[in-house]
Amino acid sequence: DSTCTCGKFQSYKFPCLHALAVCEKLKINPLQYVDDCYSVERYCKTYAATFSPVPEVSAWPEASGVPTLFPPSLRN
């Protein structure tokens, strides 16, 4: 069912080392468990759209009403 107790199989949508070991033992092709999102066709579709470059910082509009966020203070 494309799951493993390590969680990597479910997260990354391709066989983890544990799943690869099982596939090897059972003589199963592990490529059948790789998600379609890793296909060349999907890769090409991802980058087929036009991307606009981000303008220079000086061209950014001033933010209004947005609070300034600071990193959390480190307290031990």
Secondary structure, 3 states (H helix, E strand, C coil): CCCCCCCHHHHHCCCCHHHHHHHHHHCCCHHHHCCHHHCHHHHHHHCCCCCCCCCCHHHCCCCCCCCCCCCCCCCC
